[in-house]
Amino acid sequence: MGNHRTILIALFASAIAVQICSVCATFSDETVFYWSAGGGRYTAPDNVYLGLNKTGGSGIKSKSGYMYGSITVGIKLPSGNSAGTVTTFYLSSDGDTHDEVDFEFLGNVTGEPYTIHTNIYTQGFGKREQQFKPWFNPADGYHYYTIFWNLYQVVWLVDGKPIRVFRNYHDSEINYPDSQPMHAYSSFWNADDWATQGGRVKTDWTLAPFKAQLQNYKADACYCSDKSCVARCSEKKPTNWWTKQKYFKLSSSQNEEMNRIRRECMIYNYCTDSPRFNGDFPKECSLTQY
């Protein structure tokens, strides 16, 4: 993957620029294990091993919540037969009316590609899945996954390339994650009831323990643990870089790149699944999203 700093500089090229810190916090600084049945552990200050065996999986959670900004994680997915396993990186608030932004990586049988599964929940409502086949092998090395989030849009990026946008339409029928800080999570678990080919292919436990690896956690975000700091994180001021006008939407070149990826790599879009919604799609599907 090359130098991590070079990758960070390239993220959000031309329109959404990741802010480079002189001393970046590490996984061990920023996160805690909230689940470790599968033997998860820190292998270095900024490297994490997430284990999965028949007993269970493992996961980390950021110590603080965030309200807007950019969160990036380098992930190397399990190689070989990973059917039934799911590796995740996501942001989420708490409660029944939670907000959530998801990357989920669905394993597959040897020789078949992973599925990059994305979703967003607003005020507890999800059902907004989009899925992609990666244009690379995510088990061959570390790739960087970013969730960028501000008052105007949520953007999912893979190695600095945008693959999806969810805009703020200021519409109560759609809702937007603009009132609840979210923690960052990464987890590794078994979901062979649905994850691989609709649950038809099960996890082969003779291959356990499975492992996913993380590195170079980076949070260029507004630290915010409860709703009292939402206004502070939304304020338009120089330190809140995500509020600058150039981050309101993608650039034309980013739109072109995203649309190419979507044409070539998207395999599922909730906005075209008429049988699922009986033609009554969520309102945002009829609006310009980019």
ABEGO torsion letter per residue (X at the ends): XEBAAAAAAABGBGABBBBBBABBBBAAAABBBABAAAGBBBABAABBBBBBBAAEBBBBBBABBBBEEBBBBBBBBBBEBABGBBBBBBBBBBEAABBBBBBBBBBBBBGBBBBBBBBBBBGGBBGABBBBBBABBAAABBBBBBBBBBAABBBBBBGGBBABBBBBAGBAAAEBBAABBBBBBBBBBBAAAAABGGGABBBBAAAOBBBBBBBGBBBBBBBBABAAAAAAAABBBAABAAABAAAABBBAAAAAAAAAAAAAABABBAAABAAAAGGBBBAAAABBAX
